[in-house]
Amino acid sequence: MELGPPLVLLLATVWHGQGAPVIEPSGPELVVEPGETVTLRCVSNGSVEWDGPISPYWTLDPESPGSTLTTRNATFKNTGTYRCTELEDPMAGSTTIHLYVKG
């Protein structure tokens, strides 16, 4: 009986199954006051891409662990759904958070 290929497949599944990226702060939505600093951090095993109403007032910090988006003066225009997608592993999927800036 040869167990080589199924064993390799099992190991690949365990290594591959890390799950979707995680956005911090956690939760489906974040509500903030106008003028607040907002930081969204995407924790992932690989490179990620952000999607959402990202304006020139958001900054991406390449030096921080993960991928961090920050805006120092939140306005109602920042309200929307932000998605973090892992680029190297399409099976990992993506995670979203809805940001609502009171107006």
ZAKOL-434934 format. One record per residue: residue number from 1; residue in one letter; chain; x, z, y of N, C-alpha, C, O, CB in turn. Coordinates in pm, 1 decimal, always signed. Atoms other than C-alpha are relative to their C-alpha. Glycine has a CB too. Layout:
<pts>
PT    k  r  c       n_u       n_w       n_v      ca_u      ca_w      ca_v       c_u       c_w       c_v       o_u       o_w       o_v      cb_u      cb_w      cb_v
PT  NUM  a  A         X         Z         Y         X         Z         Y         X         Z         Y         X         Z         Y         X         Z         Y
...
</pts>
This chain:
<pts>
PT    k  r  c       n_u       n_w       n_v      ca_u      ca_w      ca_v       c_u       c_w       c_v       o_u       o_w       o_v      cb_u      cb_w      cb_v
PT    1  m  A     +84.9      +0.0    -117.2      +0.0      +0.0      +0.0     +90.0      +0.0    +124.2    +181.5     +81.6    +135.1     -96.9    +122.9      -0.6
PT    2  e  A     -82.7     +12.8    -120.6    +146.1    -104.3    +337.3     -78.6     +52.9    +119.5    -186.5      +2.2    +150.1     +43.2    -148.7     +23.4
PT    3  l  A     +69.4     -61.3    -113.2     +51.0    +110.7    +637.3     +60.9     -37.9    +134.3     +16.5     +13.1    +237.2      +0.6    +149.8     -14.7
PT    4  g  A     -70.0     +35.8    -123.4    +281.1     -49.9    +897.8     -89.5     -47.9    +113.0     -94.9     +19.4    +215.9     +99.2    -104.9     -29.1
PT    5  p  A     +78.1     +52.2    -111.7     +42.5    -262.5   +1110.4    -108.7     +94.7     +50.1    -119.4    +112.1    +171.5     -62.4    -128.9     -39.8
PT    6  p  A    +100.2     -92.5     -53.8    -248.3     -12.4   +1128.1     +62.5    +118.1     +74.2      +7.3    +165.2    +173.7     -87.8     +51.5    -112.3
PT    7  l  A     -67.4    -110.3     -66.8      -3.8    +263.8   +1221.1     +47.1     -41.5    +138.4     +33.6     +34.3    +234.5    +118.0     +49.1     -83.5
PT    8  v  A     -44.3     +51.8    -129.3    +143.0     +50.2   +1499.1    -119.1     -13.6     +93.6    -109.2     +21.8    +211.1     +71.6    -135.9     -16.7
PT    9  l  A    +120.5     +14.4     -80.4    -208.6     -28.2   +1623.5     -49.1    +135.8     +48.1     -89.4    +149.3    +163.6    -109.5     -70.8     -79.9
PT   10  l  A     +42.2    -134.3     -37.1    -297.3    +341.4   +1623.1     +88.4     +56.1    +110.5     +37.5    +114.3    +206.3      +2.7     +92.3    -121.6
PT   11  l  A     -91.1     -48.8    -103.8     +12.5    +429.9   +1825.7     -23.0     -72.1    +131.2     -18.5     -10.1    +237.5    +145.1     -16.9     -43.8
PT   12  a  A     +26.5     +76.6    -121.7     -61.6    +150.8   +2073.1    -128.6     +48.2     +65.5    -137.4     +54.1    +188.1      -9.1    -150.6     -31.1
PT   13  t  A    +126.0     -48.1     -55.0    -415.2    +281.5   +2113.5     +17.8    +135.7     +67.1     -37.1    +159.1    +174.7    -106.0      +9.1    -109.7
PT   14  v  A     -23.3    -131.7     -59.3    -298.8    +637.0   +2178.4     +76.0     -13.5    +131.3     +41.7     +52.3    +229.6     +77.6     +90.5     -97.6
PT   15  w  A     -78.6     +17.4    -122.5     -41.0    +521.4   +2435.0     -81.9     -68.5    +107.2     -71.1     -34.4    +225.0    +126.8     -80.4     -27.9
PT   16  h  A     +74.8     +82.1     -94.2    -280.8    +273.1   +2596.3    -119.7     +74.2     +59.5    -160.7     +44.7    +171.8     -47.1    -126.4     -68.3
PT   17  g  A    +124.6     -61.8     -41.7    -581.0    +504.1   +2624.5     +17.2    +110.9    +101.8     -27.3    +223.1     +77.5     -70.4     +53.2    -118.1
PT   18  q  A     -23.6    -102.6    -101.1    -478.0    +690.6   +2938.8    -120.4     +20.6     +91.5    -127.7    +122.4    +160.2    +121.0     -36.4     +82.7
PT   19  g  A    +118.7     -15.1     -81.3    -810.8    +633.0   +3114.3     +14.1     -64.1    +136.2    +120.9    -111.8    +174.7     -32.6    +144.1     +15.6
PT   20  a  A      +5.7     +61.8    -132.0    -913.2    +507.4   +3454.2     +81.0     +81.3    +100.6    +105.8    +200.1     +80.0    -145.7     -13.5     +47.2
PT   21  p  A     -66.2     -75.5    -106.1    -725.4    +599.3   +3769.5     -94.1    +108.2     +54.1    -215.8     +99.3     +38.1     +45.5     -94.7    +114.1
PT   22  v  A     +77.3    -111.2     -55.7    -840.5    +918.2   +3942.0     +20.1      +2.0    +151.1    +132.8      -7.6    +199.6     +42.3    +136.7     -63.9
PT   23  i  A      -8.1     -11.7    -145.9    -922.4    +944.5   +4312.9     -13.1    +146.6     +36.9    -102.4    +216.3     -11.2    -110.3     -85.6     +70.7
PT   24  e  A      +6.9    -135.9     -55.5    -853.1   +1272.5   +4490.8     -26.8     -12.0    +149.1     +37.1     -93.7    +215.4    +132.5     +81.0     -27.4
PT   25  p  A     +75.0    -106.6     +65.1   -1046.8   +1445.1   +4629.9     -98.0     -57.4    -102.0    -144.5    -170.6     -88.6     -74.8     +84.2    +104.2
PT   26  s  A     +86.7     +46.2    +107.7   -1261.8   +1421.5   +4318.2    -146.2      +6.1     +42.8    -182.2     +74.3    +138.8     +22.2     +83.9    -126.7
PT   27  g  A    +143.1      +2.1     -27.2   -1632.3   +1353.8   +4315.8     -44.4    -139.2     +39.1     +37.7    -223.6     +75.0     -35.7     +99.5    +109.9
PT   28  p  A     +50.2    +133.7     -31.4   -1857.0   +1056.9   +4379.2      -2.5     -31.5    +148.8      -3.9    -148.3    +187.7    -137.3     -15.7     -55.5
PT   29  e  A      +3.2     +26.4    -144.0   -1863.4   +1104.5   +4756.7     +74.7    +106.7     +78.0     +96.7    +218.4     +31.2    -143.8      -8.6     +49.2
PT   30  l  A     -69.8     -89.0     -91.8   -1681.0   +1261.2   +5047.0     -66.9     -15.4    +135.5     -76.7    -126.7    +187.3    +154.3     -32.1      +7.4
PT   31  v  A     +65.9      +1.2    -130.6   -1859.8   +1354.4   +5371.3     +91.1     +70.6     +99.4    +134.4    +183.4     +76.0    -141.0     +68.6      -6.0
PT   32  v  A     -89.2     -56.6    -101.2   -1650.5   +1413.5   +5684.4     -60.9     -16.8    +138.6    -152.8     -96.2    +158.9    +139.3     -66.8      -6.2
PT   33  e  A     +40.6      +9.1    -140.0   -1699.0   +1463.8   +6057.2     +81.3    -109.5     +69.6    +194.5    -136.8     +29.7     +18.6    +136.8     +71.9
PT   34  p  A     -77.8     +96.9     -77.3   -1596.3   +1194.6   +6307.8    +125.6     +66.3     +57.4    +121.6    +181.7    +100.1     -86.1     -60.3    +113.9
PT   35  g  A    -125.4     -51.1     -54.4   -1235.6   +1239.2   +6420.2     +88.0     +70.3    -100.9    +205.1     +96.0     -73.0     -28.7     +92.7    +110.7
PT   36  e  A     -80.5     -67.6    +102.8   -1120.7   +1409.0   +6099.4    +104.0     -94.4     -59.1     +88.2    -216.5     -56.8     -90.4     +54.9    -111.8
PT   37  t  A     -96.6     +75.0     +79.1    -813.4   +1299.0   +5908.4     -51.5      -5.0    -143.0     -88.4     +97.6    -200.3    +142.9     +64.4      +7.1
PT   38  v  A     +47.6     +18.8    +136.7    -914.6   +1155.4   +5571.5    +115.2     -56.0     -82.9    +179.1    -153.8     -44.0    -124.8     -95.2      -4.7
PT   39  t  A    -102.1     +47.9     +91.9    -671.7   +1114.0   +5282.9     -63.4     -22.0    -136.7    -123.6     +69.0    -193.6    +118.7     +99.8      -9.2
PT   40  l  A     +46.6     +34.7    +134.0    -767.7    +936.4   +4960.5    +123.5     -31.8     -82.9    +204.2    -116.4     -44.4    -101.3    -121.4      +2.2
PT   41  r  A    -116.8     +21.3     +85.8    -512.3    +950.5   +4678.6     -46.7     -52.1    -134.8    -139.2      +2.7    -194.8     +82.3    +131.3     -17.0
PT   42  c  A     +30.8     +56.4    +131.0    -526.2    +736.7   +4366.0    +112.8     +34.9     -95.3    +227.6      -4.1     -73.8     -20.6    -154.3      +7.9
PT   43  v  A     -98.2     -40.3    +100.4    -348.0    +885.5   +4065.0     -17.1     -92.9    -119.8    -126.1    -104.3    -175.8     -17.6    +151.6     -41.5
PT   44  s  A      +6.2     +98.8    +106.5    -262.3    +627.6   +3800.0    +133.3      -7.3     -72.3    +234.4     +43.4     -23.6     -38.5    -137.4     +55.6
PT   45  n  A    -122.6     +18.9     +76.7      -7.0    +538.0   +3534.8     +80.8    -119.3     +48.9    +195.9    -135.4      +8.5     -32.7     -17.4    -146.3
PT   46  g  A     -69.0    +119.6     -47.4     +86.1    +215.5   +3716.6     -37.0     -31.2    +143.5     -94.0     +52.2    +213.9     -32.1    -119.1     -89.1
PT   47  s  A     +32.6     +44.9    -135.3     +49.4     +19.0   +4038.0    -150.6     -17.0     +14.1    -219.7     -53.6     -80.9     +72.5    -132.3     +33.0
PT   48  v  A    +143.7      +9.8     -24.1    -294.3     +19.4   +4196.3     -27.5     -86.1    +122.4     +61.0    -115.1    +202.9     -61.7    +139.7     +18.0
PT   49  e  A     +46.4     +76.1    -115.1    -493.7    -182.2   +4444.4    -124.0     +69.6     +53.8    -211.6    +109.2     -23.0     -29.9    -149.4     -37.6
PT   50  w  A    +116.3     -58.7     -65.1    -741.7     -38.7   +4695.0     -91.4    -111.6     +48.4     -44.7    -217.6     +90.0     +42.2     +91.7    +117.8
PT   51  d  A     +98.7     +92.5     -52.8   -1062.2    -218.2   +4790.3    -105.3     +83.0     +71.9    -141.4    +191.5     +26.1     -63.5     -88.6    -113.3
PT   52  g  A    +100.9     -71.3     -77.3   -1317.2    -114.4   +5051.0     +13.0     -37.4    +145.8     +88.0    -128.7    +180.3     +13.1    +152.2     -18.4
PT   53  p  A      -5.3     +31.2    -143.5   -1371.5    -113.1   +5426.9    +128.4     +51.7     +65.6    +124.3    +134.3    +156.8    -121.7     +59.6     +71.1
PT   54  i  A    -130.1     -45.7     -50.1   -1000.1     -65.5   +5494.6     +32.4     -77.6    +126.7     +40.7    -200.4    +125.4    +112.7     -18.7    -107.6
PT   55  s  A     -28.8     +61.3    -129.9    -921.0    -132.3   +5858.7    +145.8     +23.7     +36.2    +217.6     +91.6     -37.2     -93.3     +56.6    +110.3
PT   56  p  A    -138.7     -25.3     -42.6    -591.9    -138.6   +6050.0     +28.3    +147.9     +27.9    +144.2    +187.4     +40.6     +30.8     -81.1    +124.5
PT   57  y  A     -19.9    -142.1     -29.9    -647.5    +232.0   +6117.2     +31.4     +82.7    -124.1     +61.4    +201.6    -113.0    -122.8     +55.9     +67.8
PT   58  w  A     -41.8     -65.7    +124.0    -580.9    +319.8   +5752.1    +147.2     -28.1     -20.5    +193.8    -138.2      +8.9     -84.0     -48.8    -122.6
PT   59  t  A    -140.1     +23.6     +34.9    -219.4    +365.8   +5646.8     +18.1     +26.0    -148.9     -43.1    +116.3    -205.9     +95.4     +90.4     +84.4
PT   60  l  A     -33.5     -14.5    +140.9     -83.0    +326.0   +5295.8    +137.6     +61.8      -7.0    +232.7      +8.4     +50.1      -5.3    -136.8     -76.0
PT   61  d  A    -127.7     -71.2      +8.8    +194.4    +571.7   +5210.3     +69.2     -33.5    -131.6     +32.6     +20.2    -236.1     -21.2    +153.0     +12.5
PT   62  p  A     -68.2     +37.6    +123.4    +432.2    +411.4   +4959.3     +95.0    +107.3     -52.2    +138.9     +99.7    -167.0     +75.9    -127.0     +21.5
PT   63  e  A     -94.1    -104.4     +40.8    +653.7    +722.4   +4948.0     -67.0    +112.7     -77.7      +0.1    +187.9    -148.3     +69.2     +57.0    +121.4
PT   64  s  A     +68.6    -110.0     +68.0    +387.0    +957.1   +4814.8     -24.6     -36.5    -145.9     -31.0    -154.6    -180.1    -133.7     +33.7     +70.6
PT   65  p  A     +32.3     +29.4    +139.8    +316.2    +992.4   +4442.5    -137.9     -64.8      -8.4    -228.8     -26.3     +65.2      +4.9    +129.0     -86.4
PT   66  g  A    +126.1     +72.4      +7.2     +36.3    +759.4   +4339.7     -10.5     -93.7    +118.0     +91.2    -141.7    +168.1    -119.8     +96.8      -3.6
PT   67  s  A     +24.0     +86.0    -115.1    -116.4    +553.5   +4617.1     -92.8     +74.8     +93.8    -203.4    +112.5     +55.0     -60.5    -138.4     -42.2
PT   68  t  A     +75.3     -82.4     -94.0    -240.7    +732.4   +4927.4     -41.1     -80.1    +122.4     +42.0    -143.6    +187.2     +82.0    +121.3     +42.0
PT   69  l  A     +53.6     +59.3    -122.1    -466.0    +596.8   +5203.2     -34.4    +112.7     +95.3     -95.3    +211.8     +55.2    -125.0     -89.2     -29.3
PT   70  t  A     +30.0    -103.5     -99.3    -491.6    +798.5   +5524.8     -48.4     -64.9    +128.7      +6.8    -165.6    +173.0    +124.2     +88.3     +27.3
PT   71  t  A     +39.8     +36.1    -135.5    -683.6    +755.9   +5848.9      -6.2    +129.2     +80.2     -62.0    +228.6     +33.9    -138.2     -76.5      +2.4
PT   72  r  A     -12.3    -122.3     -79.5    -621.2   +1006.4   +6126.8    -117.8     +24.9     +94.5    -128.6    +132.8    +152.6    +126.6      -5.3     +79.9
PT   73  n  A    +112.1     -15.5     -91.4    -938.7    +948.6   +6328.2    -120.9     -71.9     -59.5    -155.4    -182.4     -17.5     +34.7     -55.5    +142.0
PT   74  a  A    +110.3     +64.0     +71.5   -1233.6    +876.3   +6099.7    -115.5     -31.9     +93.9    -152.1     +49.0    +179.2     -48.6     +89.3    -113.9
PT   75  t  A    +118.9     +40.5     -74.3   -1524.3    +685.3   +6250.9    -104.1     -49.5     -99.6     -75.4     -67.3    -218.0     +33.8    -110.4    +105.8
PT   76  f  A    +107.3     +48.9     +85.9   -1856.9    +564.9   +6115.3     +38.1    -132.9     -66.2     -10.7    -163.7    -174.9    -129.3     -16.3     +80.8
PT   77  k  A     -43.3    +128.4     +57.1   -1688.9    +224.6   +6056.7     +78.7     +17.9    -129.8     +91.5     -76.5    -207.8     +85.2     -76.1    +101.1
PT   78  n  A     -72.2     -28.0    +124.5   -1485.5    +390.2   +5778.7     -94.0     +31.1    -116.2     -50.5     +38.7    -231.1     +95.5    +116.2     +20.5
PT   79  t  A     +97.7     -29.3    +104.4   -1806.4    +468.6   +5587.8      -7.7    -116.7     -98.0     -16.2    -232.8     -57.9    -139.1     +28.7     +61.4
PT   80  g  A     +11.9    +103.5    +102.6   -1822.9    +280.9   +5259.5     +54.7     +47.8    -132.6     +97.5    +162.4    -146.3     +72.2    -126.5     +43.0
PT   81  t  A     -49.1     -30.6    +133.7   -1721.1    +270.4   +4896.1    +141.3     -53.8     -15.0    +167.4    -171.2     +11.3     -93.2     -59.2    -108.5
PT   82  y  A    -140.2     +34.9     +20.4   -1349.0    +268.4   +4818.2     +27.1      -1.0    -150.0     -10.2     +91.5    -222.2     +95.3    +100.0     +74.1
PT   83  r  A     -28.2     +17.3    +142.7   -1228.2    +143.8   +4480.5    +150.5      -7.6     -21.9    +221.7     -78.2     +49.5     -69.5    -127.3     -55.3
PT   84  c  A    -140.0      +2.0     +41.0    -890.8    +208.0   +4318.0      +5.6     -61.2    -139.9     -56.7     -10.8    -233.3     +63.4    +144.8      +2.4
PT   85  t  A     -10.1     +71.9    +126.7    -800.0     -34.2   +4038.3    +144.5      -3.1     -46.7    +234.5     -35.3     +30.9     -55.2    -143.2     +13.6
PT   86  e  A    -134.7      +8.2     +56.0    -498.4     -12.4   +3809.6     +30.0    -145.8     -32.2     -47.9    -211.9    -100.8     +14.3     +89.6    -127.5
PT   87  l  A     -32.3    +141.5     +13.8    -322.3    -350.3   +3813.6     +63.1     -36.0    -134.1     +32.6    -142.0    -188.8     +91.9     -40.6    +109.9
PT   88  e  A     -71.4     +33.6    +123.0    -101.4    -335.5   +3502.4     -86.0     +12.8    -125.3     -54.5     -47.2    -228.1    +120.9     +87.8     -13.5
PT   89  d  A     +80.4     -26.2    +119.0    -375.4    -219.6   +3265.2    -147.3     -26.5     +28.8    -219.3     +64.7     +69.6     +20.1    +144.8     -48.3
PT   90  p  A    +139.5     +31.0     -29.8    -708.5    -401.5   +3303.1     -98.8     +81.0     -83.0    -214.2     +97.0     -43.2     -24.9    -146.0     -22.0
PT   91  m  A     +87.9     -81.4     +83.5    -851.1    -187.5   +3021.4     -23.6    +138.4     +61.5    -122.4    +204.1     +29.0     +59.4     +14.4    -140.4
PT   92  a  A     +15.2    -131.8     -61.9    -801.1    +126.8   +3232.2    -115.7      +1.4     +98.1    -178.1    +105.5    +118.7    +128.8     +41.0     +71.0
PT   93  g  A    +113.2      +8.7     -90.1   -1059.3      +5.8   +3481.0     +31.2     +45.9    +141.0    +144.6     +37.5    +188.1    -112.3     +79.6     -53.6
PT   94  s  A     -13.2     -42.6    -138.6   -1118.5    +142.9   +3826.3     -88.2    +121.7     +24.5    -171.6    +158.4     -58.3     -37.0    -114.7     +96.8
PT   95  t  A     +75.8    -118.4     -39.5   -1261.9    +443.9   +4005.7     -42.3     -17.5    +145.4     +31.1     -75.7    +225.2     +84.0    +131.2     -19.1
PT   96  t  A     +48.5     +12.3    -137.5   -1470.9    +464.4   +4322.8     -34.6    +136.0     +58.7     -61.1    +232.9     -12.3    -122.1     -91.6      +5.5
PT   97  i  A     +50.1    -114.8     -75.3   -1554.2    +718.1   +4589.6     -70.6     -56.6    +122.8     -24.1    -153.5    +182.8    +116.7    +100.6     +40.2
PT   98  h  A     +70.8     +43.2    -120.4   -1807.8    +679.1   +4869.4     +35.2     +96.1    +112.9     +13.5    +216.9    +102.7    -155.1      -5.1     -23.5
PT   99  l  A     -33.9     -78.7    -118.5   -1684.4    +798.9   +5207.3    -111.1     -16.9    +102.1    -148.2    -128.9    +137.1    +137.9     -43.1     +59.6
PT  100  y  A    +101.9      +3.2    -104.2   -1950.1    +891.2   +5461.1     +50.9     +79.3    +118.6     +75.3    +199.5    +108.7    -135.8     +56.7     -51.1
PT  101  v  A     -39.4     -65.7    -124.1   -1843.8    +967.0   +5817.6    -127.5     +19.1     +81.0    -193.6     -77.8    +118.6    +108.5     -83.7     +79.9
PT  102  k  A    +122.9     -30.5     -73.1   -2128.0   +1143.0   +5998.2      +3.0     -69.7    +135.6    +108.2     -83.2    +198.1     -17.8    +153.3     +17.7
PT  103  g  A      +0.0     +72.4    -126.3   -2242.1    +957.3   +6303.7    -110.7     +28.6     +88.1    -119.1     -28.0    +197.1      +1.6    -138.0     -22.6
</pts>
